[in-house]
Amino acid sequence: MREEVMMILKMLEEGKITSEQASSLIEAIDDAVGLRIPEESFETPEGDDEKSEESKPTPSSKVPGVAEIKGLVDKLSGLVDVVDREAFENLAEKIRETVESAVKSTDQAIDRVQQEVRGRKIRVESDDEDASRARWSKAIVEPFQRMFSPSIRVEKVIEGSLAGESGKEIDVALITQNGSIAVEPWDEPGFRVKTTAHVTPAAEGRTNDCETAKAVLEELLKYEATDNSLEIKVSHGKALSGASLDVKLPREFLYDMDLETQNGRVGLGEFQCKMIRVKTSNGRIELDNTRGVIMELEASNGRIDVSGIAQRISAKTSNGGITVIPRKITGDSQYELKTSNGAIEVKLADADKAGYHIEAKTSMGRIVVDLPDLAYQVRDEETVRREVVAETSGFSENTDRLTIKARTSNGQVRIMHS
């Protein structure tokens, strides 16, 4: 696996992929193509001859790696639009060779366990053996055929109106896979959604031409628009490697936003919102000067950056930093920020006007809190501070106050005035 990792690091050094993409790929390759199936994985227990064959695991049920391979293919497919094409193809070819070697090794292990099962006089139907092998091969071969087949880039634009007076509540739901979501305000009265997809009709046995690719996108792209709502959903299909959504919405309305993608960035601009839900399994979340009463943000592998105004923020990521820049603190507000690997930073513009209660903890890193009139309840006296509980003077009496709960397993926590 060393060669694949070196290729990824070189792509990172040359600026062809981001550090988050590099980290995600290395982790996926380690899970998927780093596998070698040990013979003991297929051992059958001694002294179980009296058990029925239904109670015994079949070789295919013991084979690991299918889910990991599919996850790796999805992550690679999601990078097609953003990395250098030649570097991507070289990396993908190397991974394909490694996976083929792993599959061959697995087939040999399956042969050994089948011979052992026959030696113990446990009846195994040859049809079942062929079906098991076919399922295993299909799970590996089809995703890689889809990834290496030449895709066709197609676009579809949807336009419509959202009637009503300024401040009207509008529900917006945008869902896609292996692509980014960008939502920006404009001064037009209606909405505009541009879907950009990479389609491989040949993966479904169709003619691999542009018109067929457009037809595939039409089938998988579902949308519904009313005066009070807009819903766009790109369904998964083996002919579709990924789709990105570029959305323009009138800035005058009050929105409930529900945005979800896999393997892609999510960006939200300067909107007025009541509720904001954002989820991506592998990508950055960016809210730029966005106003929302409640924000629920989740990225399993990527940074979360928020600027604007919110009373409730829940931001969680498993691998990436979190930065929050509130423009103003109003009423009784609370931020819960958590990452397993990355720094947490909060930059406060109203440090001398609002009250603050801080609960910060890190397993490996340090905590820096720089706010006026701060009284500590818990404060490590060690050189590197790992836990802090503190609040500013008169916190409970202040009309505008903010509670910050920040926790990271590996990284520093910084809370200070901007």
N, C-alpha and C positions, 0 to 999 in steps of 0.2 A: 504493500500500500504506500510505501515511501515515495514512489515516483508520482502518484496522483497528488499527494500532499505537496510535494515540491512544485508541481505545476500550478496548484492553487495559490501557493505563496508567491510564485512569480507573477501570476495574474494580479494579485493584490498589490505587489510592489510596483507594477507598471500602471496601476490605477484603472485596471480593466474591470475589477469588481470591488465592492466595499468590504471592510473588515467584517461586518455582520454576515455578508454573503459567504465570505471565506470560512468563517467559523461554522456556519450552518452546513456548508458542503463537507468540510472535514468531519464533522460529527456524523453526518448522514453516511459518508463513505465508510467510516469506522464501524457503524452499525450494520451496513449492508455488505459491501464487497470485502470487508475485512474478515468475513466469516469463513471458517473452514470447518466442515462438519466432522467432529470426532467420531470414531467408531463406537465409543461407549454411549453416544447419544441414542443408539439404536438397540441397545441391549434389551433382551426380554428377561423377565425375572425367572430365577430357577424354581423348579418345583411347582409350577403353575399349570401343569399339563391338564389338570382336571377342569380348568376354566374353559368356558365356551369361547369360540373364536370371536364372538361379538364383544366380549369383555376385554379382549386384548387390543392394544393400540396397533394400528396399521403403520407401516413405515412412513407414509405420507403425513400422518398426524404428528410425527416427531420431527419433521423437517422444519427448522427455523429459517427465517430470512425473507419470506415472501412479502410480509408487510414492510420490512425495511427496504427491500428493493423498490417496491412501489413508492415509498416515501422519497427515496433518492431520485427516482425518475421525475416525480412531481416537482422536486426542488430544482432539478436541472432544467426542466421545461420552463419553469418560472423565470429562469435567468436568460432565456433566449433573446429577449428584447434589450437587455441592459449590459451584456458583456460583449467583448470582442468576439466576433463570429469564429475566426480561425482558432483562437485560443480555446473557445468553448468546444469546438468540434474535436480538437486534439485531446482535450480532457475527456470528453464523452467516449471517444474511441478507446482510450486507455482503460476507462472504467468498464466498457463493454467486454474487452478482452479479459479483465479480471473476473467479471461476473461469469463469463462462459467457463472459465477455469473452475470457479466455485461450483457451478452447476454440474460439471463433469465429475468433480470430487464427490458431490452429493449422490449422483447416480451410482457411482461405485459403492458408496456406503449402503445405498438401498439394495443393491445386488447382494452384498454380504449378508445383510439381515434377512433377506428372503431365503438365501441358502441355509442360514442357521435355523430359520423357522421350519423349513422343509425337513431338515435333519432331525428336528424334534417331533416330526410327524404331526405338525399342526397344519390342517388343510387350508390352503390359500388359493382361491380361484385365480386363474391367470387373467381373467377379465378384470378382476379387482386390481390386480397388479398394474395392468395396462392403464386402467382408469386413474389410478393414483399417480403414475408417472405422467400421464397426460395433463392432469390438473397442475402438477408441479411445474412442468415445462411451460404450460400456458400462462401461469402466473408470472413467470420470469420473461418469457420470450415476447409476449404481446406488448407489455409496457415499453420494452426496449425497441421493438419494431416501430411503435408509435413515436418514440423520441427521435429515432434516426431517419424516419421517413421525411422527405421534404415537405414542409408545411407551406401554406398559402396565407398571406396576410390579407384579411378582409375587414371592412369597416361597415358599420350601420349607424345611422343617425336617426334618433327619435326626437321629435319636437311636439310641444303641446302647450296648453295654457293652464294656469292655476288661478282661477278667477276669485276675486274677493278683495275686501278692503285691506289696507295696511295693518299688520298685526294679527291677521287671521292665522289660526293654527293649521299647519300642514304636516301630515305624517309622511316620512320618506324612508323607504327601505331599499338598500342596494346590496346585492349579494353576487359574488363571483368567485372564481378559483384561478390560481396561478396568474394573477394580474393585479394591477394597482387600482385604487379608487381615489379620484381627485374631485372634490366638490368645492366650487368657487361661486361667490355671489356675482350677479350682474344687475344692470338697471333695466333689463328687458322685462316685459310682463309675463312671459312664459318660461318654460324650461327647455333645455337642450341636453340630450344624452348621446355621446359618441362612444360606441363600443368598438374596440379594436381587438380582433381575435386572430389567433394562429390556428388554422384548421388543416387537417390531413384527411380528406375524404377517403383516400385509399385504405385507411385503417379499418373502414367499414365495407371495403370491397367496392367502393364507388369510383367513378372517374375522378381522377385527381386534377380537376381544372377549377378555374376561378368561379364559374357559375355554380358548380356543385358545392364549392366551399361556402358561397353565400347562402345557398339553400340549407346547408348544415347549421350555419349560424342562426338562420331564421327559425329553425326547429328548436334550437336550444336556448334562444333568447326569449324570455317571457316578460311582458310588461303590462301594467295596468295603471291608468291615470284617471283621476277624478278631480273635481274641484277642491277636494280636501286631502288628497293623497297621491303619492307616486311610488310605484313598486317596480323595480327592475331586478330580474334574477337570471343569471346565466347558469343553466344546468350542466352537470358533468356529462361528458360523453367521450368515448375513446378516440373520436376523430378530432376533438378539441383539446389542444395542449394548453390553452390559457386565453383569458380575455381581460382587458382593462377597461375601466369605465371613467370617462371624463365628463363631468356633469356641471351644468350651469343652472343656478336657481335664482329667482328674484330675491333680492336682499330685504324686501319690505315685509316678509312674512315671519311668523314665529314657528319654528320647526321642532318636531321630534325626529331625531336622526337615528337610524339603525343601519350601520355599515359593517359588512363582513366579507373577508376574503381569506384565501390561503395563499401563502407565498407571494406577498405583495405589500407595497406601501399603501397607507391610507392617509390622505391629507384633507383637512377641513378648514375652510377659510372663515372670514369675518361674518358670521351669522348670529342671529338672536335665536336661542334654543331653550326649550324647557328640559328635554331629555336628550342625552347623546350617549349612544352605545356604539362602541367600536371594538371589533375583534379581528385580529389577523394572526395566523399561526406562524408566520415567518416574514416579518417585515417591520418597518418603522411606522409609528403613529405620530402625526404632526397636527396639532390644532393651533392655528395662527390667529391670535387676537379674537378668539371665539368666546361668545357669551352663552353660558348654559347654567341652569339651576342645578342639574345633576349630570355628572360625566362618569361613565363606566368604561374604562379603557383596558384592553387586555391584548398583550402581544407575547406569544410564547417564545419568540426569539427576535428581539429588535428593540430599538430605543423608543421611548415615549417622551415627546416634547409638547408642552402645553403652555400657551400664553393666552391671557384673557381674564374673564371673570366667571367664577363658579362658586356656589355654596357647598356643593358636595363633589369631591373628586375621589374616585377609586381607580388607581393606576397600578397594574400588575404586569410584570414581564419576568420570564425565567432567565433571560440572557440579554442584558442591555441596560443602559443607564436611564434615569428618569430626571427630567428637568421641568420644573413648574415655575412660571413667572406670572403671578397674579397681578393684574393692573390695579385692582382695588379690592378691599375686604369689606363686605357688607353683611350685617346681621350676624347670626351664629353659623359659622362655616366650619367644615372639617375636611381634611385631606388625608387619605390613607394611601401610602406609597410603598410598594414592595417590589424588590427584585432579588433574584438569587445570585446574580453575577453582574455587578455594575454599580456605579456611583449614583447617589441621589442628591439633587441640588434644588433648593427653593430660594428664589430671589424675590424679596419682598419690597414693594414700592412704598407701602404704608407702614413701615416699621415703627414710626413714632406716633401713629394715629390710631392703631388698633391694638387689641390685646392678643397675646399669643401663649398657647400652651404647647409644649414640645415633648414628644416621646420618640426618641431616636435610639436605634440599636444597630450595631454591625458586628459580625463574627470575625471579620478580618479587614481592618481598615481603621479609620479614625473619624471622630465626630467633631465638627467645628460649628458652633452656634454663636453668631455675632448679632445680638439684638439688645436694645437699650433696656435698662432696669430689669434684668433677668435674675430671678431667684431660683436656685437649683434645689431640687428635692433628691435627685440621684445624680451623682457626678463622679465618675471614676477619677481617682487620684493618680492613676498610673500615667506614664509618659504618653502612651497612646490611649486616648479615651474611647471606650467601646460602648458605653451606654449613658444616656442623658435623659433625665426627666426634669423639666423646668417650665416656669411660666413668668410672664412679665408682671410687674407690679400692677395691682388693680384689675387683673384679668377678668374676674367674675362680674365686676361692676361695669365693665366696658360694654357699650352697645354693639360695637363691631369687634368681633373676636374670632380667632381662628385656632383650631386644634390641628396640629400636624403630627401624624403617626408615620414615621419613616423607618423602614427596616431593610437591610441588605445583608446577604451572607458573605459577600466578597466585594468590598468597595467602601469608599468613604461617604459620609453624610455631611452636607454643608447647608446650613440654613442661615441666611444673612440678608441685610438690606441691600437693595440694588443701587 
